[in-house]
């Protein structure tokens, strides 16, 4: 494993200059090197599983030179699974306290945030503590528009389109268009 990581670092520096994974005893990353068109960071104490042929960032996309993509399984038991052929635009933040799954061939727009937890508790006395933790499951072939926020305890069915600017929380079926704040089903596909 150590030799593999050294070879990966050498390769990354030459072929994948935008891909950084902070590796230590507390993070396990199963690599299938993604194509990174924007500075991409994997950090945290948990596990990230990347599928084949993933692509992070888009050179012609919004704010390409002024941002980054961050994938962060924050705690030791946190896990982020990104299936094959997932593509994102720029400035994406995916943060798991528990579990986030993103299905095969999903497209994610610019400036999207996906978090399976509340960063802070609601009670003012405990505001600096971690809030409620949930999970997120995004189906196959989902298209998430620009500046969408996906919140804890969300399930998005296969082939669904999420309109730009939506705040998504709850369960949504396959083959629909959802949008709004809070998001709701707009129409069937």
C-alpha positions as CSV (number, residue, x, y, z in Angstrom):
1,X,0.0,0.0,0.0
2,X,2.8,2.4,0.9
3,X,4.5,1.9,-2.6
4,X,1.1,2.4,-4.2
5,X,0.6,5.7,-2.4
6,X,4.1,6.9,-3.4
7,X,3.4,6.1,-7.0
8,X,0.1,7.8,-6.7
9,X,1.7,11.0,-5.4
10,X,4.2,11.0,-8.2
11,X,1.5,10.4,-10.8
12,X,-0.7,13.1,-9.2
13,X,2.0,15.6,-9.3
14,X,2.6,14.9,-13.0
15,X,-0.7,13.8,-14.5
16,X,-3.3,14.9,-11.9
17,X,-2.0,18.2,-10.4
18,X,-5.5,19.2,-9.2
19,X,-6.2,16.1,-7.1
20,X,-5.1,16.1,-3.5
21,X,-6.0,13.4,-1.0
22,X,-4.9,13.9,2.6
23,X,-3.9,10.4,3.6
24,X,-3.2,9.4,7.2
25,X,-4.1,6.4,9.4
26,X,-7.7,7.7,9.9
27,X,-8.7,8.1,6.3
28,X,-9.0,5.3,3.7
29,X,-9.6,6.3,0.1
30,X,-10.2,3.6,-2.5
31,X,-8.8,5.3,-5.6
32,X,-9.9,5.2,-9.1
33,X,-8.2,8.4,-10.1
34,X,-10.8,10.9,-11.3
35,X,-10.2,13.5,-14.0
36,X,-10.0,16.8,-12.0
37,X,-10.4,20.0,-14.0
38,X,-10.6,22.1,-10.8
39,X,-8.5,21.8,-7.6
40,X,-10.1,18.8,-5.8
41,X,-9.5,18.0,-2.2
42,X,-10.4,14.8,-0.3
43,X,-10.1,15.3,3.5
44,X,-11.6,14.1,6.7
45,X,-11.3,11.0,8.9
46,X,-13.7,8.7,7.0
47,X,-13.9,6.8,3.8
48,X,-14.4,7.8,0.2
49,X,-15.1,5.3,-2.5
50,X,-14.8,6.7,-6.1
51,X,-16.2,4.8,-9.1
52,X,-14.6,4.6,-12.5
53,X,-14.5,7.5,-15.0
54,X,-15.6,10.3,-12.5
55,X,-14.9,13.9,-13.5
56,X,-14.6,16.8,-11.1
57,X,-14.8,20.4,-12.3
58,X,-15.2,21.9,-15.7
59,X,-12.6,24.2,-17.3
60,X,-15.3,26.3,-19.1
61,X,-17.6,26.3,-16.0
62,X,-18.3,29.1,-13.6
63,X,-15.5,30.4,-11.3
64,X,-13.2,27.7,-12.5
65,X,-10.1,29.5,-11.3
66,X,-11.5,30.8,-8.0
67,X,-12.5,27.8,-6.0
68,X,-12.2,24.1,-5.3
69,X,-14.1,20.9,-5.0
70,X,-14.0,19.4,-1.5
71,X,-15.1,15.9,-0.6
72,X,-15.1,15.4,3.2
73,X,-16.1,12.3,5.1
74,X,-15.7,14.3,8.3
75,X,-15.7,11.6,11.1
76,X,-14.1,8.1,11.4
77,X,-17.3,6.2,10.5
78,X,-18.4,8.7,7.8
79,X,-18.6,7.4,4.2
80,X,-19.0,9.0,0.8
81,X,-19.7,6.7,-2.2
82,X,-19.5,8.2,-5.6
83,X,-20.5,5.7,-8.3
84,X,-19.1,5.4,-11.9
85,X,-19.3,8.2,-14.4
86,X,-20.3,11.0,-12.0
87,X,-19.5,14.4,-13.3
88,X,-19.5,17.8,-11.5
89,X,-19.1,21.4,-12.4
90,X,-17.0,23.6,-10.2
91,X,-17.0,24.6,-6.5
92,X,-18.8,21.5,-5.1
93,X,-18.8,20.7,-1.3
94,X,-19.8,17.2,-0.2
95,X,-19.6,16.6,3.5
96,X,-20.7,13.5,5.4
97,X,-21.0,12.9,9.1
98,X,-22.7,9.6,8.3
99,X,-23.3,8.4,4.8
100,X,-23.7,10.0,1.3
101,X,-24.3,7.9,-1.8
102,X,-24.3,9.4,-5.3
103,X,-25.5,7.1,-8.1
104,X,-24.0,6.3,-11.4
105,X,-23.9,8.9,-14.3
106,X,-25.2,11.7,-12.0
107,X,-24.4,15.3,-13.1
108,X,-23.8,17.9,-10.5
109,X,-24.0,21.6,-11.3
110,X,-21.8,24.5,-10.1
111,X,-21.8,25.6,-6.5
112,X,-23.7,22.6,-5.1
113,X,-23.6,21.7,-1.4
114,X,-24.5,18.2,-0.2
115,X,-24.4,17.7,3.6
116,X,-26.0,14.8,5.6
117,X,-26.0,16.6,8.9
118,X,-26.7,19.9,10.6
119,X,-23.4,21.6,11.2
120,X,-24.7,23.1,14.5
121,X,-27.5,22.3,17.0
122,X,-30.6,24.4,17.1
123,X,-30.6,25.0,20.8
124,X,-28.7,28.3,21.4
125,X,-27.0,26.8,24.5
126,X,-25.4,24.1,22.4
127,X,-25.0,26.0,19.1
128,X,-21.3,25.0,18.7
129,X,-22.1,21.3,18.9
130,X,-22.9,19.0,15.9
131,X,-26.5,19.0,15.1
132,X,-28.8,16.2,13.9
133,X,-27.1,13.6,11.6
134,X,-28.9,11.8,8.7
135,X,-28.1,10.3,5.4
136,X,-28.4,11.1,1.7
137,X,-29.0,8.8,-1.3
138,X,-29.0,10.3,-4.8
139,X,-30.1,7.8,-7.5
140,X,-28.6,7.0,-10.9
141,X,-28.6,9.5,-13.8
142,X,-29.8,12.4,-11.6
143,X,-29.1,15.9,-12.9
144,X,-28.6,18.4,-10.1
145,X,-28.7,22.1,-11.2
146,X,-26.4,24.9,-10.2
147,X,-26.4,26.2,-6.6
148,X,-28.6,23.4,-5.2
149,X,-28.4,22.5,-1.5
150,X,-29.1,18.9,-0.6
151,X,-29.9,18.4,3.1
152,X,-29.9,15.5,5.5
153,X,-32.3,12.6,5.2
154,X,-32.8,13.1,1.5
155,X,-33.5,10.4,-1.1
156,X,-33.6,11.4,-4.8
157,X,-34.9,8.8,-7.2
158,X,-33.3,7.7,-10.5
159,X,-33.4,10.0,-13.6
160,X,-34.7,13.0,-11.5
161,X,-33.8,16.6,-12.4
162,X,-33.2,19.1,-9.5
163,X,-33.8,22.7,-10.7
164,X,-31.2,25.3,-10.0
165,X,-31.2,27.0,-6.6
166,X,-33.4,24.3,-5.0
167,X,-33.1,23.4,-1.3
168,X,-33.8,19.6,-1.2
169,X,-34.9,17.7,1.9
170,X,-37.1,14.6,2.0
171,X,-37.9,11.7,-0.3
172,X,-38.5,12.3,-4.1
173,X,-39.5,9.6,-6.6
174,X,-37.7,8.7,-9.8
175,X,-38.4,10.4,-13.2
176,X,-39.6,13.8,-11.9
177,X,-38.4,17.4,-12.0
178,X,-38.1,19.0,-8.5
179,X,-37.4,22.5,-7.6
180,X,-38.1,25.4,-5.2
181,X,-37.3,26.3,-1.6
182,X,-38.2,23.9,-0.1
183,X,-38.1,21.6,-3.1
184,X,-41.2,19.9,-4.3
185,X,-42.2,17.9,-7.4
186,X,-42.9,20.2,-10.3
187,X,-43.7,17.7,-13.0
188,X,-43.2,14.1,-14.1
189,X,-40.7,13.3,-16.9
